[in-house]
């Protein structure tokens, strides 16, 4: 926009008038503080100074009152509210935008000069100088600071003052890996970090009572008259206690698997195993199994890492409310100290029943109430096992379905899980995972689904697998055995017509036996809000029917059936990458890239219906209704219940970007852009244009919109309103563009898509 002279004049007058409005409220004897400027006079050859310069500018306190378009709007709102009978509007503006005035009397220039010099000395710039000048104009004041900076002192060499004690020998070895190198600038922060590093390393080799405060660095700057060099000497302080310089051995390990302050000492029994004493009254946990979770060993030096990991592993069993590890010093002491370790394990309630009434929102636009009843029995066989039985009943209605009828469904389910907090295999496996112990999970369940009078599905499933956290961020799950049997028990004439018109779809429902192996890996660094850059990577691999097919061919049968049921054969993999750029504490740019492909093999021409991809909806491309995109450039004669089942595929590509920002209190806003589509691996005459080809990029759907989120702690209700920008089912040359005829009822019906969901989309 071109700024004309009249506009510039108007803005200048507006700013001047607003300043006068504030000026008349400033009390007599006070000056409004306008802020400070810092000028640095430094040598021209000074390098790597930007970080120090930023730190110096942060010392210019206090912060002055903020401005908006050159005006003290927040300060003006405060002054107006301080008047008698300010009125509702003034009170509201003050509550939302008001700022307490910052006067020059709040500024201590001498203290700020001292802080600048102190920071410069801490960063190695000794013998620098700082001064200040105050400039006042009528009712305002600002400060100009000047700092004259010298060349920094750099390290010549680092030495250990003496090495007669065993701990000093250890410190000398550790100094070989020090980040303090010759030529490095003197930096107090780096010296403190080095002390902390040595403290951590010494504790890991048994120095239980050591503390970084026992170490002191002394700098000698008198080694040269012509250059700014210094030698650094490290030594133990003279008042370091004797127990602080001794390594400690763990001489005793006690474990209380059923700890309670009310338990009588006379009723406790002790079992000794691998140098540990397992002490319990009422038998709670098998010592042989519990022993595997504890990494510290009798007769070995104290190790804080193994101590922490032992507590983590015991907590990961899932049976204990509290896990406390306490060390006590034993009285005997020679050249080493001696410790007694005690694990106090407080169990959770053994049996529980929980009822959950949920509001469920699914990616296929179905939403409704869901009731779960969960029975849990912990420590079932005295080895930390957990037995869960879950029954659920739910009713769902498809919302925002457009011209499609409001599909509804009733779902009933019963599922049992048995979880072992260790690896259960055909032969014993000694796990080597230090962070957490892999768990074995056996599941068995059944589900009944009635989809709005169209069809009924009965399914039975069973899995056997393992899951574990490799570290704080990485999660693995593998199911070597995964069986799913699906029976289309009843279908309406309308649904039979849908299947008759699409043989591929009928085939996907007839493949009622799905058996194979699947693997999931997630690496998640999105939840740490202090991170500027957060990311998530997910990988899923699903293989089914291949082993059964190989056995069929070896037996000479090869009829595509097992136990009289047609089985599915395919390989499927998913990649899900998400990146969040948190450029402030409350504003985020969130992105996602998803790619998935399923390849049907000999016994299958398409993926089973439950394994296929679809596009559109609240967690996909939000400018298109659920299952209204693809496959490829395919377009149904009309968007109705028939097309709902047709528009799925074997390949999915999708990208999303969303800007999230705060509005007021718990309300958050969003602007987003979504793009993607689905395709078929094989040609399907019923879905022309659906096969993946080299022109796939011409068949990308694009949409954008705005969103509103009700974000209450860990619960988010999401509303998104979007419109298509590119429709892949139109003729080439007509796919881009949108008339944006908001006044037209027909346009709004076809192009304004409302999405409701629980939680963020990615």
C-alpha positions, -999 to 999 in steps of 0.1 A, spaced: 0 0 0 13 34 -10 15 59 20 3 92 7 12 125 23 -23 131 37 -23 96 53 12 102 68 0 135 82 -31 118 97 -10 91 114 15 116 128 -14 137 142 -30 106 156 2 95 174 8 130 187 -27 133 201 -25 98 218 9 108 234 -7 140 247 -36 119 261 -11 98 281 11 128 291 -17 145 310 -21 115 333 16 113 343 19 125 380 39 155 390 75 147 397 74 116 376 88 109 341 75 81 319 103 57 311 106 53 273 133 26 274 171 23 270 196 19 242 230 2 245 259 13 223 289 -11 222 324 1 215 343 -30 206 375 -40 187 370 -45 150 385 -80 150 363 -93 178 344 -124 167 315 -145 181 301 -117 201 264 -119 191 253 -141 220 271 -118 245 255 -87 229 220 -103 232 227 -110 269 238 -74 276 206 -61 260 185 -83 282 200 -65 313 184 -32 303 156 -33 329 129 -25 335 110 -29 302 92 3 292 54 3 285 46 -12 252 33 6 221 7 -2 195 11 17 162 33 42 181 7 47 208 7 38 245 -26 21 242 -22 -3 272 -10 26 294 -39 48 282 -64 20 291 -48 18 326 -50 55 332 -87 57 320 -96 28 344 -80 46 373 -104 75 370 -135 77 392 -165 58 377 -145 45 347 -174 26 331 -177 -9 317 -157 -3 285 -128 13 303 -127 -15 329 -128 -41 301 -100 -25 281 -79 -22 312 -84 -59 321 -75 -71 286 -48 -46 276 -40 -24 305 -3 -19 317 10 -5 349 31 27 341 68 24 342 84 56 355 120 67 354 121 65 392 119 27 388 152 27 369 186 22 386 212 31 360 242 25 384 229 -10 391 225 -17 354 261 -5 346 273 -29 373 253 -57 358 268 -50 323 304 -50 336 297 -82 357 283 -100 326 313 -89 305 338 -101 331 319 -135 333 324 -138 296 361 -130 297 361 -92 288 380 -80 319 388 -43 324 359 -31 302 339 1 312 303 12 311 285 46 316 251 60 310 233 92 300 197 102 308 178 123 282 145 139 293 119 157 273 89 171 291 72 142 308 94 115 293 129 100 299 151 75 282 186 61 290 216 57 267 242 32 279 277 29 264 300 -1 270 337 0 260 347 -36 255 383 -49 256 398 -80 239 388 -112 259 412 -134 279 418 -168 262 429 -200 278 466 -210 276 463 -243 294 443 -261 321 460 -280 349 450 -300 379 465 -284 410 475 -318 425 469 -355 419 478 -373 451 443 -386 460 425 -413 441 397 -390 433 422 -365 418 436 -392 396 400 -398 383 395 -360 377 428 -359 358 415 -387 335 382 -368 330 399 -336 321 412 -353 289 376 -350 276 370 -315 287 355 -289 264 379 -263 278 405 -261 251 435 -238 246 425 -207 227 390 -207 242 376 -175 257 372 -173 295 336 -180 302 322 -185 337 291 -204 324 314 -229 306 335 -234 338 303 -242 358 292 -266 331 326 -283 333 323 -287 371 288 -302 366 302 -326 340 330 -338 363 304 -342 391 282 -363 369 311 -385 357 324 -390 392 290 -401 405 288 -427 378 319 -443 390 308 -445 426 314 -411 443 280 -410 460 285 -379 481 305 -358 456 292 -324 447 302 -299 420 306 -272 447 337 -292 460 356 -281 429 370 -246 423 387 -231 392 414 -205 397 426 -183 368 460 -169 366 461 -139 342 497 -128 351 515 -151 327 521 -126 299 525 -88 297 519 -87 259 489 -109 254 456 -117 271 462 -153 281 454 -171 313 461 -205 329 434 -223 346 439 -245 377 414 -269 390 415 -282 426 394 -296 454 383 -270 480 401 -273 513 369 -279 533 357 -308 511 343 -335 536 360 -369 537 329 -388 526 327 -365 495 360 -379 480 353 -416 487 338 -440 461 310 -461 475 301 -498 472 266 -512 474 269 -538 502 232 -545 508 201 -545 486 166 -549 502 134 -551 482 99 -547 498 74 -558 470 43 -552 491 54 -522 512 30 -506 536 37 -485 567 10 -506 585 27 -539 578 40 -557 609 77 -564 610 72 -598 627 51 -611 598 78 -604 571 95 -632 553 129 -629 536 140 -646 504 176 -641 493 184 -641 456 215 -628 436 227 -608 466 193 -592 472 168 -597 500 132 -598 491 111 -590 522 73 -594 521 46 -605 545 16 -614 524 31 -630 493 28 -603 465 54 -608 439 77 -637 428 113 -627 438 127 -645 407 107 -623 384 111 -591 403 149 -596 404 151 -591 366 139 -555 369 167 -544 392 200 -534 376 221 -525 406 242 -553 420 257 -561 454 294 -555 456 294 -531 427 301 -493 429 272 -469 433 258 -461 399 231 -433 396 221 -443 361 214 -479 370 196 -467 401 173 -445 380 167 -471 354 159 -497 380 132 -474 394 119 -467 359 117 -505 351 99 -513 383 74 -484 377 68 -497 341 54 -530 355 22 -511 360 14 -526 394 30 -501 417 16 -467 428 49 -456 443 85 -469 437 110 -454 461 147 -462 461 166 -450 492 203 -453 500 217 -452 535 254 -450 544 266 -479 565 289 -471 595 319 -491 583 343 -472 562 378 -480 549 393 -468 516 357 -468 503 323 -460 516 295 -485 519 258 -482 511 225 -501 517 199 -498 490 162 -503 498 134 -505 472 100 -497 487 72 -507 463 37 -497 472 11 -517 451 -20 -503 434 -55 -517 442 -55 -552 429 -90 -552 413 -110 -523 398 -140 -517 377 -144 -485 357 -172 -471 337 -165 -445 309 -190 -425 290 -172 -410 261 -181 -386 233 -164 -402 203 -154 -384 170 -138 -406 143 -118 -398 112 -148 -410 90 -170 -382 104 -190 -406 126 -196 -392 161 -217 -402 191 -218 -415 226 -198 -446 237 -200 -465 270 -171 -486 281 -170 -510 311 -135 -521 321 -126 -547 347 -89 -549 357 -71 -574 378 -35 -565 385 -7 -589 394 -28 -619 384 -1 -646 387 21 -627 412 44 -616 384 31 -582 375 5 -595 350 -25 -574 342 -58 -589 330 -83 -565 314 -118 -572 302 -135 -544 283 -171 -543 271 -184 -514 250 -216 -502 233 -217 -472 211 -241 -453 188 -226 -432 160 -241 -408 134 -223 -395 104 -222 -357 105 -215 -333 77 -223 -360 51 -236 -336 24 -260 -352 0 -254 -386 15 -280 -399 39 -271 -397 76 -255 -431 80 -257 -444 116 -242 -474 133 -245 -494 164 -214 -511 177 -210 -538 204 -177 -552 216 -161 -575 241 -123 -577 245 -99 -594 269 -62 -585 273 -35 -603 292 -3 -583 296 29 -598 309 56 -572 319 83 -593 303 90 -612 270 71 -644 267 84 -666 239 88 -702 230 122 -703 246 135 -680 274 148 -646 263 170 -625 286 161 -590 276 187 -563 273 165 -532 274 177 -509 301 151 -480 297 120 -502 300 111 -538 299 92 -550 268 57 -563 276 39 -592 260 3 -587 252 -23 -614 243 -57 -601 231 -89 -618 221 -121 -601 212 -153 -598 191 -172 -569 177 -207 -565 162 -214 -536 138 -247 -527 123 -243 -499 97 -276 -481 93 -296 -510 79 -271 -515 51 -252 -544 65 -241 -562 97 -205 -573 104 -194 -598 130 -157 -599 136 -134 -620 158 -98 -610 164 -67 -622 183 -32 -608 186 0 -619 202 28 -594 204 52 -571 222 55 -534 229 81 -512 247 96 -478 249 132 -477 238 136 -443 254 115 -413 263 106 -407 227 107 -440 208 79 -466 209 79 -500 193 51 -525 189 53 -558 170 26 -585 166 40 -617 151 5 -631 153 -25 -610 142 -57 -628 132 -90 -611 121 -120 -630 110 -148 -608 95 -183 -622 86 -207 -601 66 -237 -617 83 -265 -596 67 -267 -572 39 -296 -552 25 -307 -552 -11 -294 -517 -14 -259 -528 -2 -260 -558 -25 -265 -534 -54 -235 -514 -43 -214 -546 -42 -227 -558 -76 -217 -525 -92 -182 -527 -79 -167 -563 -80 -135 -550 -63 -155 -538 -33 -173 -571 -31 -140 -589 -32 -127 -567 -3 -157 -578 19 -154 -614 9 -118 -617 21 -129 -626 56 -97 -641 70 -68 -617 77 -37 -633 93 -2 -619 94 23 -597 112 24 -560 118 49 -535 133 45 -499 145 73 -475 154 67 -439 167 93 -413 175 76 -384 192 91 -350 202 60 -329 198 48 -329 234 77 -308 248 63 -273 245 97 -257 254 111 -270 221 111 -245 192 113 -274 167 91 -305 175 87 -335 153 71 -369 150 79 -398 128 56 -429 125 62 -461 106 36 -489 101 42 -522 84 14 -547 79 19 -581 61 -9 -606 57 -16 -639 40 19 -644 26 29 -673 49 -5 -690 44 -1 -687 7 33 -702 8 21 -732 28 -9 -735 4 14 -738 -26 37 -762 -8 7 -784 -1 -5 -781 -37 -38 -767 -27 -35 -730 -35 -72 -723 -36 -70 -690 -16 -89 -704 14 -82 -715 49 -107 -732 72 -132 -726 44 -127 -688 45 -111 -667 18 -80 -651 31 -64 -617 22 -29 -614 10 -11 -580 9 17 -559 21 11 -524 35 33 -496 49 26 -461 62 49 -431 68 37 -402 89 60 -372 95 50 -342 115 69 -310 122 59 -282 146 76 -248 146 68 -232 179 80 -196 173 63 -184 205 48 -202 235 13 -199 221 18 -198 183 27 -228 162 31 -237 125 22 -274 124 29 -295 93 23 -331 83 33 -354 54 16 -388 51 23 -415 26 8 -450 26 7 -478 1 -9 -512 2 0 -538 -24 -25 -567 -29 -8 -600 -39 -19 -631 -58 -49 -640 -37 -62 -604 -36 -70 -578 -62 -75 -550 -36 -69 -545 1 -96 -557 26 -121 -530 30 -111 -524 66 -74 -518 55 -81 -494 26 -73 -457 27 -98 -429 22 -95 -391 20 -114 -361 32 -129 -354 66 -118 -337 98 -84 -354 101 -76 -354 64 -84 -328 36 -110 -308 55 -124 -289 24 -139 -322 12 -164 -344 30 -154 -379 42 -147 -403 13 -155 -377 -13 -121 -376 -30 -107 -401 -54 -95 -426 -61 -75 -405 -86 -97 -384 -109 -128 -407 -104 -160 -389 -99 -193 -408 -90 -224 -400 -109 -237 -385 -76 -224 -383 -41 -246 -407 -22 -244 -438 0 -231 -458 -30 -201 -435 -36 -193 -436 1 -182 -472 -2 -166 -468 -36 -142 -439 -28 -114 -458 -11 -80 -469 -23 -47 -487 -19 -24 -456 -20 -27 -423 0 -6 -392 -3 -14 -362 19 2 -329 31 -11 -304 56 1 -271 71 -17 -252 99 -10 -220 117 -23 -221 153 -27 -190 175 -45 -179 206 -77 -158 207 -89 -154 242 -85 -176 273 -91 -212 262 -102 -204 226 -76 -209 199 -77 -201 162 -62 -218 131 -56 -212 94 -49 -243 73 -41 -257 39 -46 -294 30 -37 -313 -1 -37 -350 -12 -56 -379 -27 -60 -417 -29 -54 -441 -57 -58 -478 -67 -29 -502 -74 -49 -521 -100 -73 -509 -127 -110 -511 -116 -136 -506 -144 -161 -495 -119 -139 -466 -108 -124 -451 -141 -94 -428 -134 -87 -444 -101 -54 -462 -109 -21 -446 -98 -1 -433 -127 28 -410 -136 3 -381 -137 -7 -385 -101 4 -350 -93 -23 -337 -116 -49 -354 -94 -41 -337 -61 -70 -321 -42 -64 -288 -24 -84 -270 2 -81 -244 29 -100 -229 58 -102 -215 93 -107 -233 126 -117 -227 162 -105 -248 190 -118 -250 226 -86 -261 243 -91 -270 280 -59 -286 293 -59 -321 278 -93 -319 261 -98 -302 228 -130 -296 208 -123 -286 172 -145 -268 147 -131 -263 111 -147 -245 82 -130 -251 48 -135 -247 11 -120 -265 -19 -94 -247 -40 -87 -276 -64 -110 -304 -73 -93 -334 -90 -125 -349 -103 -131 -320 -127 -118 -319 -162 -82 -309 -166 -79 -271 -170 -109 -266 -147 -96 -281 -115 -82 -249 -100 -103 -221 -89 -134 -213 -68 -161 -187 -76 -165 -179 -38 -201 -170 -44 -209 -168 -7 -243 -153 -14 -254 -184 -33 -271 -211 -12 -261 -238 -37 -224 -227 -36 -224 -227 2 -239 -262 3 -212 -276 -21 -182 -255 -10 -184 -246 27 -175 -278 45 -180 -279 83 -159 -304 104 -163 -313 140 -138 -334 159 -122 -341 192 -85 -333 195 -60 -317 170 -57 -332 135 -20 -337 138 
